[in-house]
């Protein structure tokens, strides 16, 4: 299956990137083989393959046209690299929703996939039993071993032999070529010995068959484990329904979601999932948005609330106006972001791939040297061949190739279910390395919901008089400070005067004429000065005030109202968690330093900096990095975008500005600071498991190769039979995948309370 990355809708199919799914890969050697083969294709700059997902991203030369000729050339290169092939293009499915997962390697192996491994194991077991019985030494018994093992090696294991031939032609060797060489050498040597050798000499037919059987069986269980890792994302992508009930021509028609257009109305009844992103235009209901946002508590939604595709309607019927087509829904965008992160190779994986690219040729050289040394040492030709076969089989870099991408696959899939999107696998590793966290104040550490903190009337005026004038003028305003002022006045019983005229002046304030003809101006101190009023400058930060509105009545200064923004309820908990994890925490803001310090004290942050313009935040990030190390910046506004991009890792709220989200490497889907701590915990745990996997993969090969080569045999008698080497190799791959799956089982941070810490 191939897909292209194109520009805007309707653009030509010329592109710089092509994606495809490759089937048949099993190790880092397979990845290297496919990447090298495709990289040599005319028009291709480079290819990057992710073993865990089976996805290949091909970078094309500028101006290369993605046509059938190029697709065929890439498919041919994949086939020539070994027993690999591209997944077929899916058939058009007009009735299917765009959010569902594509079929392919993500699907777990079926019972049918177990049959070849079971048949191979059964035949190999009979051959081994026959070889160990008295009958096995007879001429008929020796021929029977050949007949039992031939179907296993030559038919069920033909892919390994074909891979060996392809690798020899292209000089690109992978795991399959090692298996093919090991099983093929054992089978060929035994056949030659049977036909032309000493009648009583031992044969390795059962060994060759067991090698193939154990590898096939190991791949079956490995595929099941990898399928479990992928199904978490597929379940998320499949939650949006395929069909929607749309209002057309005064009737409700059920159509495919792909046919629904922006602006159309969709009816969602109780017990149904919302098919497309939109806004409620009629009715109200309690929605379960947990599969989209990670928040398990149902939320009440009514006109004009926005609702995401995939949310479950628990109570009443609602009509929704579609705001995004299926391909641009929140679920689809989450899926694209996660797949992009899973396809990205983190530095640890690139290092492992570099090792794997030279590992297979080195193993083949070691196997050849092992056979030569034992032959010269008098061990006998058959013993020398057996040792070489054991080295070839045991050294297959399966575990090495799966160590990193499987952990990234599980971690990014789990984090998406929790409402955390990593834009790349590198962001996962980078977040694990941070030593300091910088938080923006307004809208990030605080909820962006100011409250009145100071009422300062001018000499000769009273607080009630000031509040009545200011709130009466602001009762038509939608500005957060105006809304907070009106709410505060009404809560205290202040009676608002009716308005005759109201005008909002963007960036300055409001001008209102009351019913009695009095003109009230409410706005910034600069607005008051522009009007010629003698309003004192004041110091908004002195009492912990972060904003101030000056009030004029008929041009005369009446007083000022100060505001402050309180930290989110979970802010102190986040700061404590970060400190417990050994991270430095700083608070940055463009507000007055005194106001920033007051909010910092309330949240438990000692290091605060206020009065920062966007350039100042860049310098503050540099100072924090110099003092502590890599920095994660958390923000949501346009003015945070430069700092988000400048920090080692940027974390943005999805409800923030588009500029901030584009500048960030990590996006949290709802404004809950607990998700910041959880993202850090997931990243650290994933990186720890990746390092464990790499350690055990290298340790396995470091210990197994000498044992298979017979290094310890002269002094201890220890040997690793080839069939045991095959079993050990398969178990190493399964253990690495199983270790990575631990990322999806438990919440990463048990110390956090609330929705973010509940298991998904």
C-alpha positions in Angstrom: 0.0 0.0 0.0 1.4 3.4 -1.0 0.3 6.9 -0.2 1.8 10.2 -1.2 2.2 13.4 0.8 0.8 16.2 -1.3 0.0 19.8 -0.9 -3.4 21.4 -0.7 -6.5 19.6 -1.9 -6.5 19.5 -5.7 -2.7 19.7 -6.0 -0.8 17.6 -8.6 0.6 14.3 -7.5 4.1 15.7 -7.6 5.6 15.4 -4.1 8.8 15.0 -2.2 7.7 12.1 -0.1 6.0 8.8 -0.6 4.9 6.3 2.0 4.3 2.6 1.7 3.8 -0.5 3.8 6.4 -3.2 3.5 5.5 -6.8 4.4 7.9 -9.6 5.3 10.5 -7.7 7.4 11.7 -9.2 10.7 14.9 -7.5 11.9 17.2 -4.6 11.6 19.0 -6.4 8.8 15.7 -6.5 6.8 15.3 -2.8 7.4 18.8 -2.1 6.1 18.3 -4.3 3.1 15.1 -2.5 2.1 16.5 1.0 2.7 19.6 0.3 0.7 17.7 -1.3 -2.2 15.0 1.5 -2.4 17.7 4.2 -1.9 19.4 3.1 -5.2 16.2 3.5 -7.2 16.4 6.4 -9.7 14.5 9.5 -8.4 14.9 8.4 -4.7 17.1 10.3 -2.3 16.7 8.0 0.7 14.3 5.6 2.3 13.5 5.2 6.0 11.8 2.0 7.3 10.2 1.5 10.7 10.3 -2.2 11.6 7.6 -2.1 14.3 5.0 -0.5 12.0 6.2 -1.8 8.7 6.0 1.7 7.2 8.5 3.0 4.7 8.9 6.7 4.0 10.7 7.5 0.7 12.2 10.9 0.2 12.2 11.8 -3.5 14.2 14.2 -5.6 12.8 17.6 -6.3 10.4 17.4 -9.3 10.1 13.6 -9.2 6.6 12.6 -10.4 4.9 9.9 -8.3 3.5 7.8 -11.2 3.0 4.1 -11.7 6.5 3.7 -13.2 8.1 5.0 -10.0 5.8 2.9 -7.8 6.7 -0.2 -9.8 10.4 0.6 -9.6 10.2 0.9 -5.8 8.2 -2.3 -5.5 10.8 -4.1 -7.6 13.6 -2.8 -5.4 11.8 -4.0 -2.3 11.4 -7.5 -3.9 15.0 -7.7 -4.9 16.1 -6.9 -1.4 14.7 -10.2 -0.2 11.5 -11.9 0.5 9.7 -8.6 1.0 6.8 -7.0 -0.8 4.7 -3.9 -0.7 1.2 -4.2 0.7 -1.4 -3.9 -2.0 -3.3 -0.6 -2.6 -6.6 -0.7 -0.8 -9.7 -0.9 -2.9 -11.8 2.3 -2.9 -14.4 2.2 -0.2 -16.8 5.1 -0.6 -19.0 3.9 2.3 -16.1 3.8 4.7 -15.2 6.6 7.1 -11.9 8.3 6.7 -10.9 7.9 10.2 -10.6 4.1 10.3 -7.3 2.3 10.2 -5.8 0.9 7.1 -5.5 -2.8 6.8 -2.0 -4.2 6.8 0.7 -5.3 9.1 -1.1 -3.8 12.1 -3.5 -6.7 12.1 -2.6 -9.5 14.4 -1.7 -12.9 12.9 -4.7 -15.2 12.4 -4.8 -18.9 13.3 -4.0 -19.6 9.7 -0.6 -18.0 10.1 0.2 -20.5 12.8 -0.3 -23.5 10.5 3.1 -23.3 8.6 4.9 -23.0 11.9 3.0 -25.9 13.4 3.5 -28.1 10.3 7.2 -27.3 10.3 7.6 -28.0 14.0 5.7 -31.3 13.7 7.8 -32.5 10.8 11.0 -31.3 12.4 10.1 -33.1 15.7 9.5 -36.4 13.9 12.8 -36.0 12.1 14.6 -35.3 15.4 12.9 -38.3 17.1 13.9 -40.5 14.2 17.5 -39.4 14.2 17.7 -40.2 17.9 16.2 -43.7 17.6 18.0 -46.8 16.5 16.1 -46.8 13.3 17.6 -43.4 12.4 21.1 -44.9 11.8 19.8 -47.3 9.1 19.8 -46.4 5.5 16.0 -46.2 5.4 16.0 -44.0 8.5 18.5 -41.6 7.1 16.5 -41.2 3.9 13.3 -40.7 6.0 15.0 -37.8 7.7 15.7 -36.3 4.3 12.1 -36.7 3.2 10.8 -35.2 6.5 13.0 -32.2 6.5 12.9 -31.4 2.8 9.3 -29.9 2.9 10.3 -27.8 5.9 13.5 -26.4 4.4 12.7 -26.2 0.7 9.0 -25.3 0.9 8.0 -23.8 4.2 11.4 -22.2 4.5 11.8 -21.2 0.9 11.6 -17.5 1.7 14.8 -17.8 3.6 16.6 -19.4 0.7 15.2 -16.9 -1.8 16.4 -14.1 0.5 19.8 -15.6 0.6 19.9 -15.6 -3.2 18.7 -12.0 -3.5 21.2 -11.0 -0.8 24.1 -12.6 -2.7 23.1 -10.8 -5.9 22.7 -7.4 -4.3 25.3 -7.9 -1.5 22.8 -6.7 1.1 22.4 -9.3 3.8 19.7 -9.5 6.4 18.2 -11.8 8.9 16.5 -14.0 6.3 19.8 -14.5 4.5 21.4 -15.7 7.7 18.6 -18.1 8.4 18.7 -19.3 4.8 22.4 -19.8 5.0 22.3 -21.6 8.3 19.4 -24.0 7.4 20.6 -24.3 3.8 24.2 -25.2 4.8 22.9 -27.8 7.3 20.6 -29.4 4.8 23.1 -29.3 1.9 25.9 -30.7 4.0 23.6 -33.5 5.3 22.4 -34.3 1.7 26.0 -34.5 0.4 27.0 -36.7 3.4 24.0 -39.0 2.8 24.7 -39.5 -0.8 28.5 -39.5 -0.9 29.8 -39.6 2.7 30.6 -42.1 5.4 27.5 -44.2 6.1 27.6 -43.8 9.8 28.4 -40.1 9.9 25.9 -37.9 11.7 23.3 -35.8 9.7 21.8 -32.4 10.4 18.4 -32.8 8.6 16.5 -32.4 11.9 18.7 -29.4 12.8 17.9 -27.6 9.5 14.2 -28.3 9.9 14.1 -27.2 13.5 15.9 -23.9 12.6 13.1 -23.1 10.2 10.4 -24.3 12.5 11.6 -22.3 15.5 12.0 -19.1 13.5 8.5 -19.4 12.0 7.0 -20.1 15.4 8.9 -17.2 16.9 7.7 -14.9 14.2 4.1 -15.9 14.8 4.2 -15.0 18.5 6.3 -11.9 17.7 3.6 -10.8 15.2 0.9 -11.3 17.8 2.8 -9.1 20.2 3.4 -6.4 17.6 -0.3 -6.5 16.7 -1.2 -5.8 20.3 1.0 -2.7 20.1 -0.6 -1.4 17.0 -4.3 -2.2 17.9 -4.3 0.6 20.5 -3.9 3.2 17.8 -6.3 1.3 15.5 -9.0 1.3 18.2 -8.6 5.0 18.5 -8.9 5.6 14.7 -11.9 3.3 14.4 -14.1 5.0 16.9 -15.7 7.4 14.5 -18.7 5.8 12.7 -18.6 5.2 9.0 -22.1 6.7 8.3 -23.9 9.8 9.3 -27.6 11.0 9.4 -27.6 14.2 7.3 -30.3 16.8 6.7 -30.9 17.0 3.0 -34.1 18.3 1.3 -36.1 18.5 4.6 -35.4 14.8 5.3 -32.7 12.9 7.2 -30.6 10.7 5.0 -28.0 8.2 6.1 -24.9 8.6 4.0 -21.2 7.8 4.2 -19.2 10.3 6.4 -16.9 10.8 3.4 -19.8 12.3 1.5 -20.7 14.9 4.3 -19.6 18.4 3.6 -18.7 21.3 5.9 -21.8 23.2 6.9 -24.3 20.3 6.7 -26.3 19.3 9.7 -26.0 15.8 11.3 -28.4 14.2 13.8 -26.9 12.1 16.6 -29.2 10.1 18.8 -28.5 8.7 22.3 -26.2 5.8 22.2 -24.5 6.8 18.9 -21.1 8.2 18.3 -20.5 11.6 16.7 -19.4 11.0 13.1 -17.6 14.3 12.4 -16.2 17.3 14.2 -18.8 20.1 14.6 -20.7 22.4 16.8 -24.1 21.7 18.4 -26.9 23.9 16.9 -29.9 22.2 18.5 -30.3 20.2 21.7 -27.9 19.1 24.4 -26.5 15.9 25.8 -23.9 14.4 28.1 -21.0 13.2 26.0 -18.3 10.6 26.7 -15.2 12.1 25.0 -12.7 9.8 26.8 -11.5 8.0 23.6 -10.6 11.4 22.1 -9.5 13.5 25.1 -8.6 10.8 27.6 -11.0 12.4 30.1 -13.3 9.6 31.4 -15.9 11.9 33.1 -18.9 12.7 30.8 -19.3 16.3 30.0 -22.4 18.3 29.3 -22.5 19.9 25.9 -25.2 22.2 24.4 -25.5 25.1 21.9 -23.0 26.3 20.7 -20.3 23.9 22.1 -17.9 22.2 19.8 -17.8 18.4 19.8 -15.3 15.9 18.4 -15.8 13.0 16.1 -15.9 9.7 18.1 -17.5 11.1 21.2 -20.4 9.0 22.5 -23.8 10.6 23.0 -25.1 9.4 26.3 -28.4 11.2 26.7 -30.4 13.5 24.4 -30.6 13.8 20.6 -28.5 16.7 19.2 -28.0 18.3 15.8 -24.5 19.2 14.8 -23.2 21.5 12.2 -20.2 19.9 10.6 -17.0 22.1 10.9 -14.5 19.7 9.4 -14.6 17.0 6.8 -13.8 13.4 7.8 -10.2 13.5 6.7 -9.6 16.6 8.8 -11.4 15.5 12.0 -9.6 15.4 15.3 -9.4 11.6 15.2 -7.9 11.6 11.7 -5.4 14.3 12.7 -4.4 12.4 15.8 -3.9 9.3 13.7 -1.7 11.1 11.2 0.4 12.7 14.0 0.9 9.4 15.8 1.8 7.5 12.6 4.3 10.3 11.8 5.8 9.9 15.3 6.0 6.1 14.9 7.7 6.4 11.5 10.4 8.7 12.8 13.7 7.2 13.8 15.0 8.4 17.1 18.8 8.8 17.6 19.0 5.6 19.6 17.3 3.7 16.7 19.6 5.2 14.1 22.6 4.1 16.1 21.2 0.6 16.3 20.6 0.6 12.6 24.1 1.6 11.9 25.4 -1.3 14.0 23.0 -3.7 12.3 24.1 -2.6 8.8 27.6 -4.0 9.5 26.5 -6.7 12.0 25.3 -9.3 9.4 28.4 -9.3 7.3 30.5 -9.4 10.5 28.5 -12.5 11.6 29.0 -14.2 8.3 32.8 -13.6 8.6 32.7 -15.0 12.2 30.8 -18.1 11.0 33.4 -18.6 8.3 36.3 -18.2 10.7 34.6 -20.6 13.2 34.3 -23.3 10.5 37.9 -22.8 9.5 39.3 -22.8 13.0 37.5 -26.0 14.0 38.5 -27.6 10.7 42.1 -26.8 11.3 41.9 -27.8 14.9 40.9 -31.3 14.1 37.2 -31.0 15.1 36.1 -32.6 11.9 34.2 -31.1 8.9 30.8 -31.9 10.2 31.5 -30.4 13.7 32.9 -27.3 12.0 29.8 -26.9 9.8 27.6 -27.4 12.9 29.4 -24.6 14.8 29.2 -22.2 11.8 25.5 -22.9 11.4 24.9 -22.2 15.1 26.7 -18.9 14.8 24.7 -17.8 11.8 21.4 -18.7 13.4 21.9 -17.3 16.9 23.3 -14.0 15.7 20.3 -12.8 13.7 19.6 -9.2 14.8 15.9 -9.5 15.3 15.9 -8.2 18.9 18.2 -5.4 17.9 15.8 -4.2 15.2 12.7 -4.4 17.4 14.2 -2.9 20.5 13.5 0.7 19.6 10.6 1.0 17.2 8.3 -1.3 19.2 8.8 0.8 22.3 8.1 4.0 20.3 5.0 2.3 18.7 3.6 1.4 22.1 4.5 4.7 23.8 3.1 7.0 21.1 -0.1 4.9 20.8 -0.7 4.9 24.5 0.0 8.6 24.9 -2.4 9.4 22.0 -5.2 7.5 24.0 -4.3 9.7 27.0 -4.5 13.0 25.1 -0.8 13.5 24.4 0.5 13.7 20.8 4.3 13.4 20.1 5.0 14.9 16.6 8.0 12.6 16.2 9.8 9.7 17.9 12.7 12.1 18.5 10.4 14.2 20.7 9.8 11.2 22.9 13.5 10.7 23.5 14.2 14.5 23.7 11.5 15.0 26.4 13.1 12.2 28.5 16.4 14.1 28.5 15.1 17.5 29.8 16.4 18.8 33.1 14.2 21.9 33.4 10.7 22.9 32.6 9.7 26.5 31.7 6.0 27.4 32.1 4.2 30.3 30.4 1.8 32.0 32.9 -1.4 33.2 31.3 -3.4 30.4 29.7 -0.8 27.8 30.7 -0.1 27.8 34.4 -3.2 29.9 34.9 -6.6 29.2 33.4 -6.8 32.6 31.7 -9.9 33.4 33.8 -9.0 36.7 35.7 -10.7 37.8 38.9 -10.9 41.2 40.5 -8.1 41.6 43.1 -8.1 45.3 43.7 -10.6 48.2 43.7 -8.9 51.5 44.1 -11.2 54.6 43.9 -9.8 58.0 43.3 -9.9 60.5 46.2 -13.4 61.6 46.8 -15.0 58.5 45.2 -16.2 55.3 46.8 -15.6 51.6 45.8 -19.3 51.1 45.1 -19.4 54.2 42.9 -16.3 53.0 41.0 -17.7 49.5 40.5 -21.1 50.7 39.4 -19.6 52.9 36.7 -17.1 50.4 35.5 -19.4 47.4 35.4 -22.2 49.3 33.8 -19.9 50.3 31.0 -18.4 46.8 30.6 -21.7 44.9 30.6 -21.6 44.7 26.8 -18.0 43.7 26.6 -16.7 40.2 25.8 -13.1 40.9 26.9 -12.0 38.5 29.8 -11.3 41.5 32.1 -14.7 43.1 31.4 -16.5 39.8 31.9 -14.7 39.3 35.3 -15.5 42.9 36.3 -19.2 42.5 35.6 -19.4 39.2 37.4 -17.6 40.6 40.5 -19.9 43.6 40.7 -23.0 41.6 40.3 -21.9 39.1 43.0 -21.5 42.0 45.4 -25.0 43.3 44.7 -24.0 46.3 42.6 -26.8 47.5 40.4 -25.8 48.2 36.8 -27.1 51.2 34.9 -28.7 50.7 31.5 -26.7 51.7 28.5 -27.7 54.1 25.7 -24.5 53.5 23.6 -21.6 51.1 23.7 -18.3 51.0 21.7 -15.4 48.6 22.1 -12.0 49.9 21.0 -9.7 47.0 20.2 -6.5 47.1 22.2 -7.6 50.1 24.3 -10.9 49.7 26.1 -14.6 50.6 25.9 -16.6 53.8 25.7 -20.2 53.7 27.0 -22.9 56.2 27.4 -25.3 55.5 30.2 -29.1 56.1 30.0 -28.6 59.3 32.1 -26.1 60.6 29.6 -22.9 60.0 31.6 -20.0 58.9 29.5 -17.8 56.2 31.0 -14.4 55.2 29.6 -12.8 51.9 30.8 -9.5 50.7 29.5 -5.7 50.7 29.8 -3.8 53.5 31.5 -2.4 54.4 28.0 -6.1 54.7 26.8 -6.8 57.1 29.6 -3.7 59.2 28.8 -4.7 59.4 25.2 -8.1 60.8 26.4 -6.2 63.5 28.3 -7.0 62.2 31.7 -4.6 62.5 34.6 -4.6 58.9 35.7 -1.8 57.8 37.9 0.5 55.1 36.4 0.4 52.9 39.5 2.2 49.5 39.9 0.0 46.7 38.9 2.5 44.1 40.2 2.8 45.5 43.7 -0.3 43.7 45.2 0.1 40.7 42.8 -2.1 42.3 40.2 -1.4 41.3 36.6 -3.8 43.7 34.8 -5.4 47.0 35.5 -8.4 48.9 34.1 -8.6 52.7 34.5 -12.1 54.2 34.8 -13.0 57.7 33.7 -16.4 59.4 34.3 -17.1 62.3 31.9 -13.3 62.5 31.4 -12.4 62.6 35.1 -10.3 59.8 36.7 -12.7 57.8 38.9 -10.3 55.0 40.0 -8.7 51.7 38.8 -9.6 48.0 39.1 -6.9 45.4 39.3 -7.1 41.8 38.3 -5.1 38.7 38.8 -5.1 35.2 37.2 -4.9 32.3 39.6 -3.0 29.1 38.9 -5.0 26.1 37.6 -6.1 23.7 40.4 -3.5 21.1 39.4 -0.6 23.6 39.0 0.9 23.1 42.5 0.6 19.3 42.0 2.5 19.5 38.7 5.3 21.7 40.2 5.7 19.3 43.1 5.8 16.3 40.7 8.5 18.0 38.6 10.6 18.9 41.6 10.2 15.3 42.9 11.6 14.1 39.5 14.6 16.3 39.9 13.6 19.0 37.4 14.1 22.7 37.7 10.9 24.7 37.2 10.7 28.4 36.0 7.7 30.7 35.2 8.0 33.1 32.3 5.5 35.9 31.4 5.1 39.2 29.8 3.1 40.4 32.9 4.5 42.6 35.6 7.3 40.9 37.6 5.4 41.3 40.8 2.3 39.7 39.4 4.3 36.8 38.0 6.1 36.3 41.3 2.8 36.2 43.2 1.4 33.5 40.9 4.7 31.6 41.1 4.5 31.6 44.9 0.9 30.3 44.8 2.0 27.4 42.5 5.3 26.7 44.4 7.7 28.1 41.8 10.6 30.1 43.1 12.2 31.1 39.8 10.0 33.6 38.0 10.7 36.2 35.3 8.1 38.9 34.2 8.0 41.7 31.7 9.3 39.4 29.0 8.6 40.1 25.3 9.0 37.1 22.9 12.7 37.8 22.4 13.1 38.0 26.2 11.6 34.5 26.6 14.3 33.2 24.2 17.0 34.6 26.4 15.3 33.2 29.5 15.2 29.8 27.9 18.9 30.1 27.2 19.7 31.1 30.8 17.7 28.1 32.1 19.5 25.7 29.7 22.9 27.0 30.8 22.0 26.5 34.4 20.4 23.1 34.3 20.5 21.5 30.9 17.9 20.7 28.2 14.7 22.7 28.6 11.0 21.9 27.9 8.9 25.0 27.3 5.2 24.8 27.9 2.9 27.5 26.4 -0.2 28.2 24.3 0.0 31.7 22.9 1.4 33.3 19.8 4.0 35.1 21.9 5.1 31.7 23.2 5.8 30.2 19.7 9.4 31.5 19.4 10.3 30.0 22.9 8.5 26.8 22.1 10.6 26.4 19.0 13.8 27.5 20.7 13.5 25.2 23.6 14.9 21.6 23.4 11.2 20.4 23.5 8.1 22.5 23.1 4.8 21.5 24.7 1.6 23.2 23.6 -2.1 23.0 24.6 -4.3 22.0 21.7 -6.7 24.7 22.7 -4.0 27.3 22.2 -3.1 29.1 19.0 -2.2 27.3 15.8 1.2 29.0 15.7 2.0 27.6 19.2 1.0 24.1 18.2 3.1 24.2 15.0 6.1 25.3 17.0 5.8 22.6 19.6 7.1 19.0 19.5 4.4 17.7 21.9 0.7 18.7 22.0 -1.6 18.0 24.9 -5.2 17.6 23.8 -6.9 19.4 26.8 -5.8 22.1 29.2 -4.8 19.9 32.0 -1.3 20.4 33.5 -1.3 16.8 34.7 -0.8 15.8 31.1 2.6 17.6 31.1 3.8 15.5 33.9 2.4 12.4 32.3 4.1 13.2 29.0 7.4 13.4 30.8 6.7 10.2 32.7 5.8 8.3 29.4 8.9 9.6 27.7 11.2 8.7 30.5 9.7 5.2 30.9 9.8 4.6 27.1 13.4 5.7 26.9 14.3 3.5 29.9 12.6 0.5 28.2 14.4 1.2 24.9 17.7 1.2 26.7 16.9 -2.0 28.5 15.9 -3.6 25.1 19.1 -2.5 23.5 21.2 -3.7 26.4 19.6 -7.1 26.4 19.8 -7.4 22.6 23.5 -6.6 22.6 24.1 -8.8 25.6 22.3 -11.7 24.0 24.5 -11.5 20.9 27.6 -10.9 22.9 27.1 -14.0 25.0 25.4 -16.2 22.4 27.9 -15.9 19.5 30.9 -17.2 21.5 28.8 -20.0 23.0 27.6 -21.0 19.5 31.1 -20.8 18.1 32.3 -23.3 20.7 34.7 -20.9 22.4 34.0 -22.5 25.8 33.8 -26.1 24.5 37.5 -27.1 25.1 37.5 -26.3 28.8 33.8 -26.8 29.8 32.2 -28.9 27.1 29.5 -26.2 26.7 28.0 -26.1 23.2 24.9 -24.4 21.7 23.2 -26.7 19.2 21.9 -25.0 16.0 18.3 -25.8 16.8 18.7 -24.4 20.3 20.3 -21.3 18.8 17.2 -20.8 16.6 14.9 -21.1 19.7 17.0 -18.7 21.6 17.0 -16.2 18.8 13.2 -16.4 18.5 12.8 -16.0 22.3 15.1 -12.9 22.3 12.8 -11.1 19.9 9.6 -12.1 21.8 11.2 -10.9 25.1 12.1 -7.5 23.6 8.6 -7.0 22.2 7.0 -8.2 25.5 9.2 -5.7 27.4 8.0 -2.9 25.2 4.4 -3.9 25.7 4.7 -3.1 29.4 4.4 0.6 28.4 0.8 0.1 27.6 -0.3 -1.7 30.7 -0.1 0.7 33.7 -0.3 4.4 34.3 3.2 5.9 34.1 2.9 8.1 37.2 0.9 6.8 40.1 1.7 9.9 42.2 -0.6 12.0 40.0 -4.2 12.1 40.9 -7.2 13.0 38.8 -8.2 12.1 35.3 -4.8 12.2 33.9 -3.5 9.4 36.1 -6.3 6.9 35.5 -5.4 3.9 33.4 -6.6 4.2 29.8 
